Amino acid sequence: MPSDRPTLPPVRLRPDAELARAALAAPVLARAVRLARWAGPETRVGAGGELVDAQLGAAAEALGLAGDEDGEAYASEAWRVAVDTGLVEVRDPGDGADGTGTVTAGDALPLVTGGGPQDVLALWLDGLETVFADATAPVVDDAEVLEALAGAEGGVDFDALGWDPEAEAEFLDEVLANLYLLTVAEGGPGDGPVPLPALAASVIVPDDMGEPTDDVLEQVSQAMMRLDDQFRVLEPMGLVEYRPVDEALMTEEAPDEPSPADLDEDDVARYGMVRLTPLGLYGVRSRLLEAGVAAPAVGDLAERGADELLGAVGGFPQAAARAETEQWLAGREPVAAARELLAAAKGADAGAPLRRLHCQQALALVGAGAEPAVREVLDDPELGGLARVWLAERGAADVPPPPETMIFWLAVDTIAAQLDAEGDLDELQDLVEGLTGRHSGFFDEAWRVEHPSTPEVLEAMGRLHRDRRIAKEARKAAFKARSRAGS
């Protein structure tokens, strides 16, 4: 199989303009913008750029949160985002007569209304960094305990808390990467929510572990509680939609309460459900790319050559492969596109059969406009069979019958492509048995086919065919093909 397939399946992102609107509507960023516009000459900040306590009430009131018991906390969070994203600029923190500094409007504030979608998304990503840091920070509610944990220079003694900032950030990044993979993978939940126990287990339970031990299940439960807190912080930034863990489950477990490992489908939502929003998909992909992970998006290949397109879509889920191909075709004239696809499909390398399969699928999307280019390759030994199939499926006239050597070559090439695609086993068995059923003495001719994959295809047919006699014939033919290739 080709070794250059992408690490992750491609994601189908919403248009930048739609994502930018979602970013500006995210509660935390929207509050940050409001506070940046509210701030003025009388606004005072501390040495770290934070609003002084005396102004948190006014900030909460500016946000319409004066009556909310958490209003000042929301205002403090939004202010940190405003500072970190450049919506406001802190001047001389701590240098004033009262130990405070002032602020002015930052360079990023005009971008909210005057910038393009990419400017807004860059602003949101900067804000996400701040909120991500908040989500991975330790929760210490007792002020006296926090004061006791203060380090010599005013920082928090993380060792005394038993908390590792880097490990906590890596854990949350791994969880978000798994949630991203579940969202974009074929057969995954797609836009649907993922149960929190399953997501936590995906980063805790070893892949090779059959039945999780009690110790591992305890780790999963602890991870769930951490993630419950973290997703509550991330949701107002627009990254996820989250249904929190039922508060009743936070208390001591009743004797008849099922453990997370034994949940039935009706009760699973009580343990938390989470999904990435379209904006969240964009955000997590950006973090993955920054970390050096190959995280393609549908449309990345639109300006690339047909060779790159056919080489890449072989590793894509079916729906993503079709979407990528449609975008590639959208900017091209049908005949020119068909010629480029057919040229890229040629070759005797290991990936060539799968390229030809995806070329045929791409030509189906081109439609009737591809016919002149398809007819040009009728006499090509590698593409002639493909061309005849394409023309016959469209009821075209004057399609010359294929020579027998082309029929057998196409059969071998088709099975080689399906083996490389790792498709449905039952469908592959039906293909194999259909070929041998339609052509009496199939293996008497197949071992002579001048195709690089002939021995491997015949061996696979021997494994796949459910008739023992025919399977034996396939293995004999594979032996002959190998002997012929080595002579």
N, C-alpha and C positions, 0 to 999 in steps of 0.2 A: 504493500500500500504506500501511497505517497506520504512522505514524512513531513511535508511542509504545510499541513493543515492548520488552521487557526486554533489557538488554545481554547477559545470560547466560541460558541455559536454567535453569529451576528445578531445584533439587536436592531429592532425597527423603532427608530426614534421619531417622535413627533416633530413637526417643523419648528425651527428655532423661534419663530414669532409666537407660536402657541406656548412653547416652554417658557419664554420670557414673560408672557402674561401670567403664567402659573407662578413663576418666581416672585413677581411683584405682589401677587395675591397671598403668598405664604405669610402667615401671621407674624412671624418674627421679623422678616425683612420689611414687611409693611409697617410694623411698629418702629423699626429702626429709621425708616425714611421719615415718618411723622415726627420722631424726636429730633432728627437732624434739622427739620424745618422749624421745629419749636424752639430749638436752642438759640440763645442770643447773648448779648453782652453781659447779662446778669448770670448766665449759667456758670457754675463753678464745678471744677473737677479736682480729684485728689491726685496724688503722685503717680498712680497707675493709669490715670485718664478716666477713672470711674466717677460717676456723679456723686457728689457729696450727699450724705444721708439726708440733710435738710431739704434737698431738692427732689428726692425720690417721690415724695407725695405729689408735687406739682407735675412731675413727669408722668406719673400714673394717671393723673387727672387729664393731662393732654392726650393720653391714649384712650380716654373714656373708661378707665379702670379704677376710678377713685373708690368705688364701692366694693371692689373685689379684694378679698383678703390676701390674694397673691398679686395684687396690682403692682406693688412696688418691686416685687421680684421679677415680674414680667418687664417692667420698665428698666430695671438694672440689666437684664439680659439683652434687651433691645439696644440699650445704650452701648454695651460692649460690642455688639455687632456693628453699630453705626461707627464706632471708633476704628474697629479692625478693618472695615471695608473702605474707609476713607470718606464716608458720608459726612463726617465731621473731622476737623483737625484740632488736636489739642495743642494749646500754646502755654509754654512755661509752667508745666504742672508742678505744684508745690512751691513756686517762687513768689507767690503773692504774699501780702502782709499777713493774711490769715492762713498761710500754708496751702493755698489752693491755686489752681490755674484756670485759664479761660479757654474757650473754644471758638472756632469760626467754621463756616461751611467748608466742607472738604471738596476736593476736585471731583470726587465721584458723584456728588449730589446732582449736578446737571445731567448726568448720564441716565438718570431714572426716567426723565421725560425726553431728553434730547439725544440719547444714545441709541444705537441699534440693538437688535436682539442679542448679539454676541456680547455687547458691553454689559447688558443687564445680566446675562448668564454668568459672566465673569464676576460680577458683583455678588451674585447669589453664591457662587462657589467659594468666594472669600468668606462670606457669612457662614457657609456650611462648615468651614474649618473651625470657626469660633464655637459654633453649636456642637460640633463633634467633640471638641475639647471639653466643653461643659458636660457632655454625655458620659465621657470617660473619667470625669473627676470623681474623687471619693465624696460620699455623702456624710457630712458630719454636722448633725443638727445642734449639738450642745456647744454653746459659745465658750464655756469654760474648758471643755475638752479641746476645742480647736486652739484656744490660747495656750494650753499646756503643750500642744503639739508643735507650736511655732518654733522654727529654727532660730539660730543665732542671728541671722540677717533678716528676719521677718518672714521668711518663707515657711512652708509647711514641711515638717519632718516626715517624708513619705515612708521611710523605713519604720518609724514608730507606728504608722498606720497599717503596716504590712501591705502596702499598695505599691505596685510597680506601674508608673504611667505608660511606659513603652509597651509592656505586656498587655495592659488594658486596651490601649489603642489598637494593637495588633489583633487582639481577640475580636473587637467590634468590627475591624476591617475584614477579618475572615468571615464573620457572620454575614456581613453585607455582601461580600463576594459570593457566598453560597446562596444567599437570597437572590442575587442577580442571576446566577447560573440556573437556579430553579425556574426563574421567570423566563429566561430566553431559551432554555433547552426544549427540544422536541419531546412531547409527552409530559412536560412539567405542568404546573398549574397555570402558566401563562399569566393573565391579568388577575387570576384568583388569589385569595389569601393563603398563606402558609401557616399551619399550626405552629405556635411557638415551641412546643415540646419537640417537634420534628426538626425545627431549625436549630435549636440548641443541641440536639443529639447529633446533628450533622457535623458539628465541630468538636464534639466531646467523644463520641463513641468511635473507636477505631474501626476502619473499614473491614478488617479481617475478624472482628469479634462477632460471634454468633449471637448468643444470649447475653445481654449486658449484665454485669455483676451489680450487686447492691451498691458498691462503692461508685461505680460509673453512673448508676441511676441517681445517686445523691449529687454527683457533680453536675448532671444534667439539670436537676431541680435548682441547684444554686445558680447555674448559668441562666436559667429561665428568669429567676428573680432579678439578676443583673440586667438582663435584656429588657425586662419589663420597665425598669427605671429608665434605661437608655432610649428605648423607643418612644417613651412618653416625652422625652426631651427633643428627639429628632422629628417627631410628627409635626410640630408647629413650624418647622423650617420647610415643610412640603416634601420631605424625602420619602416618607412612608405614610400609609394609612394604617392605623393601629387600633385594634380592640384589646384593651388591657386585660390582664389577668383579673379574674373575679376577686374582689376584695375579701370575700368570705374564705377564699382558699389561702389567704395570707395567715389566717389564724391556725391554731393547732388542728391538724387533720383529724377529722372524726373517724371512728373505727370503720364505718362503712364507706368512707370516701375513697374512690379509686385512685391509685397512683397514676402519674402522667403516662407511665408505660402501658397502662391497662385501660386507657380511655376508650369509650365507645364513641361512635360518630356524632351522636346527638349532644354529648357533653364537651366535645373537644374545644369548642369556642370559648368555654369558661377559662381555659388555660392560656388564652391569648391567641390572636390571629393578626398576621402582619402581611402587607404587600407593599412593594415599591410602587410609587406613583410614576407616571411617565417622566416627571421631572426628576424623581429619584433614580430612575434608570439612567438618565443623562448624568446625574451627579456621581453615581457609583462607577459608571463607565469612565468618567473623567479621572476618578481616583485610581482606578485600575491602570489606565494608560500612564498616569504619572508614576505609578509603581513599576512600570515596564512590562505590564501584562498585555498580551495581544488580545484586544477586545474589539473586534471589528463591528462596524455598523452597516446595515443595508444601505447601499448607495456609495460606499467607499470605492467601488470598482467602476463606477459609471464612466470615468474618464480614462480608464486603463485599457490595455489591449485585450483582444479576445483570448489570447493565451493565458493571461492572468485570470480572466473571468472563469474560463473552463477549468483551470487548475484549482481555483479556490472553491467554487460552488460544489465540487465533489465532496467537501467536508461539511457542507451546510445542511441543516434540516430542510425538508422538502419545500415548505412554505417560504423560508428565507431564500432558498436558491431561486425559486420562481420570482420573488420580489426583486432580488438583486439583478436577475437577468432582464426583467421588464425595465428597470431603470437604465440598464446598459443599452438596451435597444431604443429607448425613448429618444435619444439624441442622435440616432443614426438612420440613414436612408436604407430601406429594406434590402436591396440587392447588395449594396456595399457591406452591410452588416453580415449577411449570409455568407458572402465570400470570405470575410475575415474569420468567421466562426469555422467554416470548413477548412480553411488553411491551418488554423490552430488545432484542429482535431486530428491532423495527420501525425504519424509518428509510430515508432516501434518500441518506445520506452515503456516502462511498467505502468505509467499513468495514462497512456494513450487510450486504452479501451474506455475508461471512465470519461475521458474528455469527449470521446465520440458519442457516448450516451447522452451527456449533457449538451453536446452540440445538437443532437437530434431533438432534445426537449426544447432547446432555444429556438430552433428553426420552426417548431410548432407554434411558438409565440409570434414569430415574424409573420406567419400567414402566407397567403398566396403570393405576396410580393417577392418571396425568396425563390420562386420557381426558376427564373433564368439562371441564378447562381447554382442551384441544385442540379440542373440539367448539365451544367458544365463539367461536373465530376462523375457522370455516369460511367465513364470508362476507367476511372481511378480504382486501382485494386483495393485500396483501403476505404474509400468513401462511396464506391459505386453501389454497394449493397444498401448502405444507409440511404442513399439518394433514391433508390428504387422503392424502398419502404415508405419514405416520405411522400413520394409522388403517388404511390398506390393508395395511401390513406386518404388522399385528397381527390381520388377519382380522376387523376390526370390521364390524358390520352397519350398514345404513342410512347408507352414505357417499355423499353426493350426487355425481354426476359433475361434474367441473370444467368451467366454460365454456372455450371455445377460447382466449380472451384470457388466462385464468389459466394454461393449459398453456404458452403461449409465454413468458409473463412468468416462470414458474418455470424454464423452460429457460435463459433469459438469466441469471437470478439464480444458478442453480446453476453455470453456467460462470464467471460473474464471481467467485463464491466460490472455485472451484477455481484460477482464475488467481491470485487473491490469496494463496491458500495455498501456491502454488509446489509443487504436488504432483508425482507421477510423470508425466513427459511422455507415456509410452505410455498410461497410464490416461486422461489428458486427451484424447488423440487418439481413443481408443476411445469416450469419452463424446461427443465432437463427431460422430464418424462414425455412432454409434448414433442420435443425435438426428435427423440429416439422413436416415438410412436409414429411420427409422420414420415420418417425416412428409414425404410428397411435397410439393414446393413450399414447403419450410420457410422459405426466404429471402424468398418472396413475402409472407409474413406477419411474419417476425421483425423486419424493419426498421421496422415500425409499432409495435412494443412500447414502451409508455410506461414505460421503465426507464432510469435515469440512465446505466447502463453499456452500453446497447444498441450504440452505435457501436464501443466498444472490444471488446466480445465478438465482434461480427461480424468485425472486423479480425483478431482472434486466431483465429477459426475459419478464416479465409482462410489464415493461416499454418500452421495445424495440420493441416488436411485433406489427406490424401495423394492424393486424386483432383483433378487439376488443374482439371477442368471445374467441379466443385463448389466448389473453392477460389476460382475466379474469380467464381462466383455470390455467394459470401460477401463478397468485396471490393466487388462492385457494391452489395450490400445495405448494407454499411457506409457507402458513399458516400451512398446515399439517406438513411440514418438521420442522418448528420451534416448533410446539407442540410435535412432536416426539423427537426432540433434547432435549427438556426441561423435558420430562417425565422420 
